[in-house]
């Protein structure tokens, strides 16, 4: 279902750039299971080869922040935990992964 050759571009102030493996990983995880905590993202990351570099909550948070700024995902704070979900734009991107 996933190809390392998949090239998805996002807009940045410096122009378009491809999504990183960690960004693709986050979209793939949220495509599999939406509205999940950072801890659940880490658990699911173990299932996907592309997610090999996703090893701690700080990786989840920094990757999530990048995707959040691009409008691809949403984040909600519930208690002391962040929950992540795909935005409408993120759903479109995730279908290409």
N, C-alpha and C positions, 0 to 999 in steps of 0.2 A: 504493500500500500504506500510505501514511502521510498523515494529515490533520492540518493545523495545528490543527484543531478538537478533536483528541483530548485529552481532559482526564482525566488519571490523578491520583488523590489519594493522598498518603502521610501517615502519622501523624507528627506532630511534638509536642514538649512543649506547644506553643501551640495544638495542634489540627491539623486536616487542611489540607494545602496542595497545590496542583497541582505536578506535576513541572516543572522548568525545561526549556528547550530543550536545554541541555547534558546534563541527566540523561536525557532522552528519547534524545538522540544516543548516549550511552554504552550504553543498553539496546539500541537499534537495532543498533549496531555489534556488540555481543556476541551478539545474536540471529543476526546474519549470520555471525559467526565467533567462536567461543568460545575461552577460554583463550589469550588473546593478550597480547603485551607492550604497554607504554605506547606505544612507537614504532609498533607495528602499528595501535593505536587511532588515532593521528594520521594515518597513511596512509589508513585506511579512512574517516576523517571527511571527507575531500575528496570522497567519493562522494555525500554526503547534504546537501541544502540546509539542513536544520535544524542541522547541525553547523558552520555558518559561523564561529561564535565559538570553536570548538575549535582553538586555534592552537599550543599548546605543551604540554610535559609537565606543567607546573604546573597547567594547566587539567584535564588528564586526571586527575592525582593528586587535586586538590581535589574534582572531581566524583565520582571514584571513592570518596573518603572519605565523602562524603555518602550515596551509595548503599550503601556498606558498612555504615554505621551503621544504615541502615534495613533491612538484611538482604536487599537486592535483588541484590547481587553478592558475589563472593568475590575475595580477593587473595592471591597467593603470591609470595614473594621467591625468585627463582632466580638465584643469582649476584648481580649488581648490578642486576638488572632485575625490576620488578614485572610479574606476569602476572594478568590479570583474567578472570573468568568469571561467568556468571549463577548465582545460587542458585536453589533450587526456586521461591521466591517471585518472584524476578526473571524466571524463565521465564514465569510466569503474567502478570506485568505486560507483558513484551515482546510477548506475543501480541496485546496490545491496541494496539500501535503499528503 
